[in-house]
Amino acid sequence: MAFFLETLLGGLMAGMLYSLVALGFVLIYKASGVFNFAQGAMVLFAALAMARFSEWIPLLGITDFFAVNALAFIAAGVVMFGVAWVIERLVLRHLVNQEGTTLLMATLGITYFLEGLGQSLFGSSIYKIDIGMPKDPVMILESTFQGGILINKEDFYAAIIAAALVALLSVFFQKTATGRALRAVADDHQAAQSIGIPLNRIWVIVWCVAGVVALVAGMIWGSKLGVQFSLTTVALRALPVVILGGLTSVPGAIVGGLIIGVGEKLSEVYIGPFVGGGIEIWFAYVLALGFLLIRPQGLFGEKIIDRV
């Protein structure tokens, strides 16, 4: 029982990190109808920016660990706001109401542009982000279960950060005027515009929020894996989450991430020995394929009905 709970907790913590990346996809698609294949590149670019700023800031004489990380995060946030604004203003605003293939190619182009720009500005070395998360495992519930339950502190704190951001975004969407305007635009562009909501400004805000999500995801994943150009593949791990939860559902991104995270860990432990191992790598994609065949809109997505 203890081992099962240990595996379950590990899956839930991994799932929260998947949900964080998937949230960037959902926010942009829900508000503008664009499936942003550049989200992985945005995560990489944000992580590169924070890693380099955390190296440059001490050169100014600031050596306090918290101050360096806080200033690096703020500086990287400003960079991501700028990147998001430029992408929306110079590229995607001119492609409104274009075919999906055109938008797909545009976001793929943005991916390669951000990767090249990141390499030019920050270099191609592997960088480290140290945000003070302890890496040693710890035993919990030793009095309840014999031997206790082993959890990774880094994964635990990373999941807490991801959950806190998701909670903040939920409050933002539910309680603020801007958040309600974003939801109105997501529900019906034309109706929102008819009551005076400026679509262009809302789309800029959505891209900026997605930039902040990419920054937090890049900070966490960069701390865990190191900041390298393979970090863009994190977005590929989030694709099954988006498919499972639904492209238009923020709660779906969260629930989908938790299901994928738990499913990967449990299947690797309990099914892996019978199929030769490695099931954790492809489990999510097989599950997503099944959903595409049975319920393509996902668990919480909206079913699209076309009138003829």
C-alpha positions in Angstrom: 0.0 0.0 0.0 2.8 2.4 0.9 4.6 1.7 -2.4 1.3 2.3 -4.3 0.8 5.7 -2.5 4.4 6.6 -3.2 3.9 6.0 -6.9 0.6 7.8 -6.9 2.0 10.9 -5.2 4.9 10.9 -7.7 2.4 10.8 -10.6 0.3 13.6 -9.1 3.4 15.8 -8.7 4.6 15.1 -12.3 1.1 15.7 -13.5 1.0 19.2 -12.1 4.1 20.1 -14.1 2.5 18.7 -17.3 -0.6 20.7 -16.5 1.4 23.9 -16.2 2.8 23.5 -19.8 -0.6 22.5 -21.1 -2.2 25.6 -19.6 -0.2 27.7 -22.1 -1.7 25.8 -25.0 -5.3 26.1 -23.6 -5.2 29.8 -22.8 -4.2 30.8 -26.3 -6.4 28.4 -28.1 -9.4 29.2 -26.0 -9.1 33.0 -26.5 -7.9 33.2 -30.1 -8.4 29.8 -31.7 -4.7 29.4 -32.4 -3.0 26.2 -31.4 0.4 27.6 -30.3 3.1 25.1 -31.3 5.6 27.7 -30.2 4.7 27.1 -26.5 7.7 24.8 -26.0 10.0 27.4 -27.6 8.6 30.0 -25.3 9.4 27.8 -22.3 12.9 27.4 -23.5 13.4 31.1 -24.2 12.0 32.0 -20.8 14.3 29.5 -19.1 17.3 30.8 -21.0 16.5 34.4 -20.1 16.2 33.6 -16.4 19.3 31.5 -16.3 21.4 34.2 -18.0 19.9 37.0 -15.9 20.7 35.0 -12.7 24.4 35.0 -13.9 24.5 38.6 -15.0 22.8 40.2 -11.9 25.6 39.3 -9.4 28.0 41.2 -11.7 26.1 44.4 -10.6 27.1 43.7 -7.0 23.9 42.0 -5.9 24.8 38.7 -4.3 21.8 37.9 -2.0 20.3 34.6 -3.3 16.7 35.6 -3.0 17.3 39.0 -4.5 19.2 37.6 -7.5 16.4 35.1 -8.3 13.6 37.6 -7.8 15.3 40.1 -10.1 16.1 37.4 -12.6 12.5 36.3 -12.6 11.2 39.9 -13.0 13.7 40.6 -15.8 12.8 37.4 -17.6 9.1 38.2 -17.1 9.6 41.6 -18.8 11.4 39.8 -21.7 8.5 37.3 -22.0 5.9 40.1 -22.0 7.9 41.7 -24.8 8.2 38.4 -26.8 4.4 37.7 -26.4 3.5 41.3 -27.4 5.7 41.1 -30.5 4.4 37.7 -31.6 0.8 38.8 -31.2 1.2 42.3 -32.7 3.5 41.5 -35.7 2.5 38.0 -36.6 -0.8 36.6 -35.4 -2.9 39.7 -35.5 -2.4 39.7 -39.3 -3.6 36.1 -39.5 -6.9 36.5 -37.8 -9.6 34.3 -39.5 -7.0 32.5 -41.6 -7.1 28.8 -42.1 -5.8 26.5 -39.4 -2.9 25.4 -41.6 -1.7 29.0 -42.0 -1.8 29.5 -38.2 0.0 26.2 -37.7 2.8 27.1 -40.0 3.1 30.6 -38.4 3.5 29.1 -34.9 6.0 26.6 -36.2 8.0 29.5 -37.7 7.8 31.3 -34.4 9.3 28.1 -32.8 12.4 28.1 -35.0 12.7 31.9 -34.7 12.7 31.8 -30.9 15.2 28.9 -30.8 17.5 30.8 -33.1 17.1 34.0 -31.2 17.7 32.3 -27.9 20.9 30.8 -29.2 22.1 34.1 -30.6 21.3 36.1 -27.4 22.1 33.6 -24.7 24.4 31.0 -26.3 23.9 27.3 -26.7 25.6 26.0 -23.5 23.7 24.1 -20.9 22.8 26.5 -18.0 21.6 25.9 -14.5 18.7 27.5 -12.7 19.0 27.3 -8.9 15.8 28.5 -7.2 16.7 26.9 -3.9 14.5 23.8 -4.2 16.0 21.0 -2.1 16.7 17.9 -4.1 17.0 15.3 -1.3 14.2 12.8 -0.9 12.3 12.7 2.4 10.2 10.0 4.2 6.7 10.9 5.2 4.0 9.0 7.1 6.5 6.7 8.8 4.2 6.2 11.7 1.3 5.2 9.4 3.1 2.9 6.9 6.1 0.6 7.7 9.1 2.3 6.1 7.2 5.4 5.3 6.5 7.0 1.9 9.5 8.4 -0.1 8.9 11.6 -2.0 11.2 13.9 -3.9 11.4 17.3 -2.3 12.2 19.0 -5.6 9.1 17.4 -7.3 7.0 18.4 -4.3 7.9 22.0 -4.2 7.7 22.2 -8.0 4.2 20.9 -7.9 3.3 23.4 -5.1 4.6 26.3 -7.3 2.6 25.0 -10.3 -0.6 24.5 -8.3 -0.2 28.1 -6.8 0.1 29.6 -10.3 -3.0 27.6 -11.5 -4.9 28.9 -8.4 -3.8 32.5 -9.1 -4.9 32.2 -12.7 -8.3 30.8 -11.6 -8.8 33.8 -9.3 -7.7 36.1 -12.1 -10.2 34.6 -14.6 -13.1 34.5 -12.1 -12.7 37.6 -10.0 -11.2 40.4 -12.2 -12.8 42.5 -14.9 -10.0 41.6 -17.3 -10.4 37.9 -16.5 -14.1 38.0 -17.2 -13.4 39.8 -20.5 -11.0 37.1 -21.4 -13.7 34.5 -20.7 -16.3 36.4 -22.7 -13.9 36.6 -25.7 -13.2 32.9 -25.4 -17.0 32.1 -25.4 -17.9 34.2 -28.4 -15.7 36.7 -30.2 -18.4 38.5 -32.0 -20.7 38.9 -29.0 -17.7 40.1 -26.9 -16.8 42.7 -29.5 -20.5 43.8 -29.8 -20.5 44.9 -26.1 -17.3 46.9 -26.5 -14.6 44.4 -25.4 -11.4 45.2 -27.5 -10.4 41.9 -29.0 -6.9 43.0 -29.9 -6.1 44.1 -26.4 -7.5 40.9 -24.9 -5.4 38.7 -27.3 -2.3 40.6 -26.3 -3.1 40.0 -22.6 -3.7 36.3 -23.3 -0.3 36.0 -25.0 1.4 37.8 -22.1 -0.3 35.5 -19.6 0.9 32.5 -21.7 4.4 34.1 -21.6 4.3 34.1 -17.7 3.1 30.5 -17.7 6.0 29.6 -20.0 8.4 31.4 -17.6 7.2 29.5 -14.6 7.3 26.3 -16.5 10.8 27.1 -17.8 12.0 28.0 -14.3 10.8 24.7 -12.8 11.8 22.4 -15.7 15.1 24.2 -16.1 15.8 23.7 -12.4 15.0 20.0 -12.7 16.7 19.2 -16.0 19.0 22.0 -16.7 18.4 24.7 -19.4 19.2 23.1 -22.8 17.6 23.3 -26.2 16.0 19.9 -25.7 13.7 21.7 -23.2 11.3 22.5 -26.0 10.3 18.8 -26.0 8.5 19.5 -22.7 5.7 20.8 -24.9 5.4 17.4 -26.5 4.8 15.8 -23.1 2.0 18.3 -22.6 0.2 17.5 -25.9 -1.5 14.4 -24.6 -2.7 16.4 -21.6 -4.3 18.9 -23.9 -6.0 16.2 -26.0 -7.2 14.4 -22.9 -8.5 17.4 -21.0 -9.8 19.4 -24.0 -8.4 22.3 -26.0 -10.8 24.8 -24.5 -10.8 23.8 -20.9 -8.5 25.2 -18.1 -9.8 22.6 -15.6 -9.3 20.0 -18.3 -5.6 20.9 -18.5 -5.3 20.3 -14.8 -7.3 17.1 -14.6 -5.7 15.8 -17.8 -2.2 16.4 -16.4 -3.0 14.6 -13.2 -4.4 11.6 -15.1 -1.4 11.5 -17.4 1.1 11.8 -14.6 -0.5 9.1 -12.4 -1.1 6.9 -15.4 2.5 7.0 -16.5 3.9 6.2 -13.1 1.4 3.4 -12.3 1.6 1.8 -15.7 5.4 1.8 -15.6 5.4 0.1 -12.2 2.5 -2.4 -12.6 2.3 -3.0 -16.4 5.9 -2.3 -17.5 7.3 -5.6 -16.3 4.9 -7.5 -18.6 5.6 -5.5 -21.7 9.3 -5.0 -21.3 9.4 -1.6 -19.6 9.5 1.9 -21.2 5.8 2.2 -21.0 6.1 5.6 -19.3 7.4 7.1 -22.5 4.5 6.1 -24.8 1.6 5.6 -22.4 0.3 9.2 -22.6 0.4 9.2 -26.4 -1.6 5.9 -26.7 -4.1 7.2 -24.2 -4.4 10.5 -26.2 -4.9 8.5 -29.5 -7.7 6.5 -27.9 -9.4 9.8 -26.8 -9.0 11.2 -30.4 -10.9 8.1 -31.7 -13.6 7.9 -29.0 -14.0 11.5 -27.6 -12.0 13.9 -29.7 -13.1 17.0 -27.8 -11.5 15.6 -24.6 -13.0 15.2 -21.2 -14.0 18.8 -20.7 -13.8 20.2 -24.2 -16.7 21.6 -26.1 -18.2 19.5 -28.9 -18.2 21.5 -32.1 -21.4 21.3 -34.1 -21.3 22.7 -37.7 -24.5 23.8 -39.3 -24.9 22.9 -42.9 
